């Protein structure tokens, strides 16, 4: 690696970094040079040049790198990454021992002391996500550590940063023996088709595992379920396995049709009684109102931002209106599962959207249960932004 760079933390941010805040941000640093070479080791010091922490430079969203250590003498070398990965893998031991789940996250960025990096496990296959050029510069250490510590069929990767204007190399194989995709993984006994050789989205979002299980085990039976922003229909499949009488999956993307059929098929479910609709959900809501369709359960899991032909959706600005649409087609006593992965607002604010939406539709509601990230998505209290997932089960009342 190149020469270290010393960055001076503004006085009012010193305690924040001392107490464990991991993200290197522009506003906290006096002498940040945005053109620093990616992967450069950074020493954070106070204005008296006293050491606070060390990390690496890597542009990722609005951040400029991550703290890796608070020990001045610790070298960021092969041993460092071995130790981090070993701890991360040990922490997931209950998952490795599970008999009915073999898809989970083994490294969750800053939650495991490795900001900018995630690694997921899919039944013997590992998928590394590199979120900056900076962390990618440490790839040899990290891949070596993974090879040393894990038994694997293959390792794949996704470079989630811009490489010469090209964003994602679809089939980015690293080591082992290439898989035949889809591979079929298990989540709480349910099959899921996963493609590690396509886009950044592999077919399932592992952070919703507990929510899917809850829908199957406690809510689905006998219900007519609408799953909006359904992607590959994972919520619909769990509802169907939980004996929902019907599911309707709505997603704008063409790919969602075949992918959803596939998720039903790999579970031996008959798709005859299930609808899969490729359409803008906002059009679908209008259609449902016009046709007086109502549902016992409506699942809302939009992206934080989405641009379709007609509209721009931002969870922070538009979630309240999305809820109002959902309320209008939910049966009295029905359940709305409201989910967001937006890190730009917290649970309190999310609940204020829920409050507002029910007020403006002159209806009452009851909050039934809440979810955040599952245990394999390890987080640290010093970085609440990292606890992005918020899911609320709401009973809609007249
Ligand atoms: N709920 C899914 C994940 C959703 S990912 C799951 O649990 O697996 C977000 C999805 O929203 C993408 O598949 C995208 O195609 C879809 N999407 C974005 N904007 C949309 C819109 N306006 N109408 C319908 N789908 C939309």
Boltz pocket constraint, residues with backbone or C-beta under 6 A from the ligand:
constraints:
  - pocket:
      binder: B
      contacts: [[A, 203], [A, 204], [A, 205], [A, 208], [A, 228], [A, 229], [A, 230], [A, 231], [A, 232], [A, 233], [A, 234], [A, 235], [A, 250], [A, 251], [A, 252], [A, 253], [A, 256], [A, 279], [A, 280], [A, 281], [A, 282], [A, 301], [A, 302], [A, 303], [A, 306], [A, 307], [A, 308], [A, 313]]
      max_distance: 6.0
